[in-house]
Amino acid sequence: MLKFVSLLLALSFCQGLQHNNIDDYVEAEPVFEASKYGSLWPLPQKVQISEVSFKLTSSSFRIVDAKASSAGPSCSLLQSAYRRYYEYMFGSAKKQWWSKNNRRSDPSDLSELQVWITSPDSECDGYPSVTSDESCEYLPFLVHVMFYGGIQSGLETFSQLVFEDEYGAKSINAAIINDFPRFQHRGILLDSSRHFLPIKVILANLETMAMNKFNVFHWHIVDDQSFPYLSRTFPQLSEQGAYHPYTHVYTPADVKMVIEFARLRGIRVIPEFDTPGHTQSWGKGQKDLLTPCYSGSKPSGSFGPVNPILNTTYDFMAQFFTEISTVFPDGYVHLGGDEVDFTCWKSNPDIQKFMEQQHFGDDYRKLESFYIQKLLDIVTSTKKGYLIWQEVFDNGVKLKPDTVVHVWIGGGSDKEMSSVTAAGYTTILSAPWYLDYISYGQDWQKYYKVEPLNFEGTDEQKKLVIGGEACLWGEYVDATNLTPRLWPRASAVAERLWSAKDVTDIGDAFNRLSLHRCRMVERGIPAEPLFSSYCPHEYKGV
Amino acid sequence: MLKFVSLLLALSFCQGLQHNNIDDYVEAEPVFEASKYGSLWPLPQKVQISEVSFKLTSSSFRIVDAKASSAGPSCSLLQSAYRRYYEYMFGSAKKQWWSKNNRRSDPSDLSELQVWITSPDSECDGYPSVTSDESCEYLPFLVHVMFYGGIQSGLETFSQLVFEDEYGAKSINAAIINDFPRFQHRGILLDSSRHFLPIKVILANLETMAMNKFNVFHWHIVDDQSFPYLSRTFPQLSEQGAYHPYTHVYTPADVKMVIEFARLRGIRVIPEFDTPGHTQSWGKGQKDLLTPCYSGSKPSGSFGPVNPILNTTYDFMAQFFTEISTVFPDGYVHLGGDEVDFTCWKSNPDIQKFMEQQHFGDDYRKLESFYIQKLLDIVTSTKKGYLIWQEVFDNGVKLKPDTVVHVWIGGGSDKEMSSVTAAGYTTILSAPWYLDYISYGQDWQKYYKVEPLNFEGTDEQKKLVIGGEACLWGEYVDATNLTPRLWPRASAVAERLWSAKDVTDIGDAFNRLSLHRCRMVERGIPAEPLFSSYCPHEYKGV
């Protein structure tokens, strides 16, 4: 008989920080104590953990399809998830293989975890989408999910329940968990333009995203600084615009690999091709795409945003986004639209003439809207939805009702959330979560304390907030420092977007996150420390 | 005939940042341009680079002892330095080994670098010291050093002159360089107590220190949080005080390895055993070493600084520092002495009584001085010199004339430098170089702009400033993030301490440092980027 009460998990895993009795020490040091929720991160919606514990052996433990499951052994998504989580749990216990045949079996052993999927097998090969159901019911010891969307988080939760007892044996307490995300869109933005990010770095961070139940990789793939996307239709864009045409590009095969790696972990890949600003690198390979700037009556030799007055611009965009719509399977594309500087447009006599013809007066926002409007029509014709940065909304561009407005400007984000949702648009929040801004100390707490629905608005408006994204812009990060800078700081955002609204206890979060970060380290991810502490198995790299 | 004029090095190595003509882009972006000094870092004292260039092949190029050199092939310090620098220069060009026998020889090939040492061969096995002569004269293609202390920087400079031409061929321009450090003491402080640093991490950072011509590793090895130093005399200190007695300690063999690895690179290892504060972890393994704190008339169960009123304390310290004096060959030990909190001492009735007996009144600084004075006598008897943090000086402790006072307190460091040197003490500066404090953007510039002699004082006083240290305290760094957080930010400090006083051009520094950081990356060190940019060979890790 299992009694389900919320009880202390006997965690030998990372006993964590020192318990110093430092009366004479002035600094306020966070003191680690074991949370009653052990190392669960992000905290599932409903958790009951029993006192009864079981042991798991690497030689006999299996993750299997439940009999009632609609999934077959041919579903590679499931099979690879089972292997991945087996590896996470037993990866460091390889020495025990020889004990397989000569150990006595033990009634307190847990021999299998069953996975029961209700939805049809055909979904196995599909892509996660904005409407994926990620809910999961966990009983001892059965993961029951309606849809494939719940597999990733269900197995992650199970693996987070496993701990090492004092003899180093893998153990698990029986538990009942009912889980689903609070917000549907939980993203990480990485920027591969300001610094090129080797595929290896992207994959490692997708893997870490899955450990934190993030489900959207917002790939800010190109920008002013470089154009690493190798386009089949316009190969000269990366040929001329990448930092290097061979070593610093993403080939179609690379992109495919990223998308499949993400799919297996329940992660959507949404590429961003930001226009009309942030496009200096596009201009190198695509003649006449950018606006020639003038100084006085002569072209200065430099270029501004995309030239919105030429038909060739729209021909190019139509072809380009047709390619994008086939390369990226997700239903959405991020179209940018932020930070358009009008200086160059203003200097150009042809643009001035066009402004007159269109009766735009001096309002260059109208010209920007003219461009964006045509772009949105082009992208709509490729059957994709789109996300845009908040300026596009602020400037009054006509948007489809299902447009997602991405709020990023800091100070006024509460007001902006109000007005975007009052206008009936779906929105995601990034303003408080620009992780490229660093400061001394435990800034994860700042990210953790954000409440995305803390703005004035009706319940209907609040429902339009489908989530948020942690953004790590690339000015100061590349392969050398990206991963430890992102984790576990982004983990704070992960819990805010997944767990219930009332999960706000900073002390309990510190305790669980300390263990979660050591678990990431043990899985090979260089997640940086929260504070003075140690992990039983320190990072093996440099 | 070589004409020596200062000329542009044709650097294909990391052509660096984008040259965007971004008229319409608001952010002030640093623009990379090749420096006339190429990628030299820190800048040598006198540099003349000729137009004439030579090619180097991995198959035939050799670093050899000059005929006049006093060094023999049995000097392992030299032999390992030759190998290390050969590897740095040709490590990525292994594919060319097969071309050895069937290539034609070329008159413009450089076949060898000669190394000419004047000082006796017997010095080969010695340790670098505070009086080591690191000067070096470099002619095409001969490194002439008086003493072994010049080898490291001489070879580093030579390797920094080598670049890849547009065909990928390793090339070098003839040059004449006269080099010596401006300051004798150029250190990095790493803290292995707040987080344990695996040996691998320490060695990688010693290696990087050598690339930046740092010559002191200040090993802040123990502190409140943990005691990872395994003492032969008092093994219970780490047995009880380390995070883990096996996985999180430095054994005698580990310490020996660190010291030898450093020696081969011209780096001194100065350990810090900070007392009487910062000693919580000592108290776990050494009964009665720390002061019992009282609440009211009863011991509270917690402990304060080292107990200065017991004879057993001084017996312990005498034995302990006798061991330290044999384990660490350097002539100096750092004895700490910072941040002593008097609360616990004040609460203890035995201490109160002692204060009365000694006529110290209420001035607990006198008690602190009493302790430190006795400690200094103990350490003096082990034939070591010592460094102490500035509070020990501030509190008026009697110091030996050759004591080095370490200035670390921020705001008033100019005044402190004045008063320390006015009192006739040698000093090193760290106050402006606490690299654990991070902020957004290019903070290396802030470290670079520091002028250590910018305080009021006579020329005699200025001569007492023998250098400085960049400190990376351990609250927020461990194996996951230490290396990219330290480099290239510490490189800014390296140039300030090595190069001439008038080397202050931030633009030129940016250009050279961008290349230097890519060189560190190419040598396998995850040195983080200065700004949007790329390296031809990005970091291969995650």
HADDOCK unambig.tbl for C-alpha pairs under 7 A between the chains (distance, minus, plus):
assign (segid A and resid 18 and name CA) (segid B and resid 225 and name CA) 6.42 0.50 0.50
assign (segid A and resid 21 and name CA) (segid B and resid 302 and name CA) 5.34 0.50 0.50
assign (segid A and resid 22 and name CA) (segid B and resid 302 and name CA) 6.76 0.50 0.50
assign (segid A and resid 22 and name CA) (segid B and resid 303 and name CA) 6.94 0.50 0.50
assign (segid A and resid 23 and name CA) (segid B and resid 302 and name CA) 6.64 0.50 0.50
assign (segid A and resid 24 and name CA) (segid B and resid 304 and name CA) 5.83 0.50 0.50
assign (segid A and resid 24 and name CA) (segid B and resid 341 and name CA) 5.83 0.50 0.50
assign (segid A and resid 24 and name CA) (segid B and resid 343 and name CA) 5.86 0.50 0.50
assign (segid A and resid 24 and name CA) (segid B and resid 344 and name CA) 5.90 0.50 0.50
assign (segid A and resid 25 and name CA) (segid B and resid 341 and name CA) 6.91 0.50 0.50
assign (segid A and resid 194 and name CA) (segid B and resid 532 and name CA) 4.75 0.50 0.50
assign (segid A and resid 194 and name CA) (segid B and resid 533 and name CA) 6.46 0.50 0.50
assign (segid A and resid 195 and name CA) (segid B and resid 532 and name CA) 5.81 0.50 0.50
assign (segid A and resid 195 and name CA) (segid B and resid 533 and name CA) 5.83 0.50 0.50
assign (segid A and resid 195 and name CA) (segid B and resid 534 and name CA) 6.03 0.50 0.50
assign (segid A and resid 196 and name CA) (segid B and resid 534 and name CA) 6.89 0.50 0.50
assign (segid A and resid 200 and name CA) (segid B and resid 542 and name CA) 6.83 0.50 0.50
assign (segid A and resid 201 and name CA) (segid B and resid 542 and name CA) 5.22 0.50 0.50
assign (segid A and resid 225 and name CA) (segid B and resid 18 and name CA) 6.50 0.50 0.50
assign (segid A and resid 243 and name CA) (segid B and resid 534 and name CA) 6.90 0.50 0.50
assign (segid A and resid 302 and name CA) (segid B and resid 21 and name CA) 5.36 0.50 0.50
assign (segid A and resid 302 and name CA) (segid B and resid 22 and name CA) 6.72 0.50 0.50
assign (segid A and resid 302 and name CA) (segid B and resid 23 and name CA) 6.62 0.50 0.50
assign (segid A and resid 303 and name CA) (segid B and resid 22 and name CA) 6.96 0.50 0.50
assign (segid A and resid 304 and name CA) (segid B and resid 24 and name CA) 5.84 0.50 0.50
assign (segid A and resid 341 and name CA) (segid B and resid 24 and name CA) 5.93 0.50 0.50
assign (segid A and resid 341 and name CA) (segid B and resid 25 and name CA) 6.95 0.50 0.50
assign (segid A and resid 343 and name CA) (segid B and resid 24 and name CA) 5.83 0.50 0.50
assign (segid A and resid 344 and name CA) (segid B and resid 24 and name CA) 5.87 0.50 0.50
assign (segid A and resid 437 and name CA) (segid B and resid 440 and name CA) 5.51 0.50 0.50
assign (segid A and resid 438 and name CA) (segid B and resid 439 and name CA) 5.60 0.50 0.50
assign (segid A and resid 438 and name CA) (segid B and resid 440 and name CA) 5.32 0.50 0.50
assign (segid A and resid 439 and name CA) (segid B and resid 438 and name CA) 5.60 0.50 0.50
assign (segid A and resid 439 and name CA) (segid B and resid 439 and name CA) 4.85 0.50 0.50
assign (segid A and resid 439 and name CA) (segid B and resid 440 and name CA) 6.78 0.50 0.50
assign (segid A and resid 440 and name CA) (segid B and resid 437 and name CA) 5.51 0.50 0.50
assign (segid A and resid 440 and name CA) (segid B and resid 438 and name CA) 5.31 0.50 0.50
assign (segid A and resid 440 and name CA) (segid B and resid 439 and name CA) 6.78 0.50 0.50
assign (segid A and resid 475 and name CA) (segid B and resid 531 and name CA) 5.28 0.50 0.50
assign (segid A and resid 475 and name CA) (segid B and resid 532 and name CA) 4.68 0.50 0.50
assign (segid A and resid 476 and name CA) (segid B and resid 529 and name CA) 5.85 0.50 0.50
assign (segid A and resid 476 and name CA) (segid B and resid 530 and name CA) 6.42 0.50 0.50
assign (segid A and resid 476 and name CA) (segid B and resid 531 and name CA) 5.31 0.50 0.50
assign (segid A and resid 476 and name CA) (segid B and resid 532 and name CA) 6.60 0.50 0.50
assign (segid A and resid 477 and name CA) (segid B and resid 528 and name CA) 6.85 0.50 0.50
assign (segid A and resid 477 and name CA) (segid B and resid 529 and name CA) 6.48 0.50 0.50
assign (segid A and resid 478 and name CA) (segid B and resid 529 and name CA) 6.90 0.50 0.50
assign (segid A and resid 479 and name CA) (segid B and resid 539 and name CA) 5.81 0.50 0.50
assign (segid A and resid 479 and name CA) (segid B and resid 542 and name CA) 5.94 0.50 0.50
assign (segid A and resid 480 and name CA) (segid B and resid 484 and name CA) 6.30 0.50 0.50
assign (segid A and resid 480 and name CA) (segid B and resid 526 and name CA) 4.50 0.50 0.50
assign (segid A and resid 480 and name CA) (segid B and resid 527 and name CA) 6.13 0.50 0.50
assign (segid A and resid 480 and name CA) (segid B and resid 528 and name CA) 5.49 0.50 0.50
assign (segid A and resid 480 and name CA) (segid B and resid 539 and name CA) 5.96 0.50 0.50
assign (segid A and resid 480 and name CA) (segid B and resid 542 and name CA) 6.90 0.50 0.50
assign (segid A and resid 481 and name CA) (segid B and resid 484 and name CA) 5.80 0.50 0.50
assign (segid A and resid 481 and name CA) (segid B and resid 528 and name CA) 5.96 0.50 0.50
assign (segid A and resid 483 and name CA) (segid B and resid 542 and name CA) 6.74 0.50 0.50
assign (segid A and resid 484 and name CA) (segid B and resid 480 and name CA) 6.30 0.50 0.50
assign (segid A and resid 484 and name CA) (segid B and resid 481 and name CA) 5.80 0.50 0.50
assign (segid A and resid 526 and name CA) (segid B and resid 480 and name CA) 4.50 0.50 0.50
assign (segid A and resid 527 and name CA) (segid B and resid 480 and name CA) 6.12 0.50 0.50
assign (segid A and resid 528 and name CA) (segid B and resid 477 and name CA) 6.85 0.50 0.50
assign (segid A and resid 528 and name CA) (segid B and resid 480 and name CA) 5.48 0.50 0.50
assign (segid A and resid 528 and name CA) (segid B and resid 481 and name CA) 5.97 0.50 0.50
assign (segid A and resid 529 and name CA) (segid B and resid 476 and name CA) 5.86 0.50 0.50
assign (segid A and resid 529 and name CA) (segid B and resid 477 and name CA) 6.47 0.50 0.50
assign (segid A and resid 529 and name CA) (segid B and resid 478 and name CA) 6.90 0.50 0.50
assign (segid A and resid 530 and name CA) (segid B and resid 476 and name CA) 6.43 0.50 0.50
assign (segid A and resid 531 and name CA) (segid B and resid 475 and name CA) 5.27 0.50 0.50
assign (segid A and resid 531 and name CA) (segid B and resid 476 and name CA) 5.31 0.50 0.50
assign (segid A and resid 532 and name CA) (segid B and resid 194 and name CA) 4.76 0.50 0.50
assign (segid A and resid 532 and name CA) (segid B and resid 195 and name CA) 5.82 0.50 0.50
assign (segid A and resid 532 and name CA) (segid B and resid 475 and name CA) 4.68 0.50 0.50
assign (segid A and resid 532 and name CA) (segid B and resid 476 and name CA) 6.61 0.50 0.50
assign (segid A and resid 533 and name CA) (segid B and resid 194 and name CA) 6.46 0.50 0.50
assign (segid A and resid 533 and name CA) (segid B and resid 195 and name CA) 5.82 0.50 0.50
assign (segid A and resid 534 and name CA) (segid B and resid 195 and name CA) 6.02 0.50 0.50
assign (segid A and resid 534 and name CA) (segid B and resid 196 and name CA) 6.89 0.50 0.50
assign (segid A and resid 534 and name CA) (segid B and resid 243 and name CA) 6.90 0.50 0.50
assign (segid A and resid 539 and name CA) (segid B and resid 479 and name CA) 5.81 0.50 0.50
assign (segid A and resid 539 and name CA) (segid B and resid 480 and name CA) 5.97 0.50 0.50
assign (segid A and resid 542 and name CA) (segid B and resid 200 and name CA) 6.79 0.50 0.50
assign (segid A and resid 542 and name CA) (segid B and resid 201 and name CA) 5.18 0.50 0.50
assign (segid A and resid 542 and name CA) (segid B and resid 479 and name CA) 5.92 0.50 0.50
assign (segid A and resid 542 and name CA) (segid B and resid 480 and name CA) 6.91 0.50 0.50
assign (segid A and resid 542 and name CA) (segid B and resid 483 and name CA) 6.73 0.50 0.50
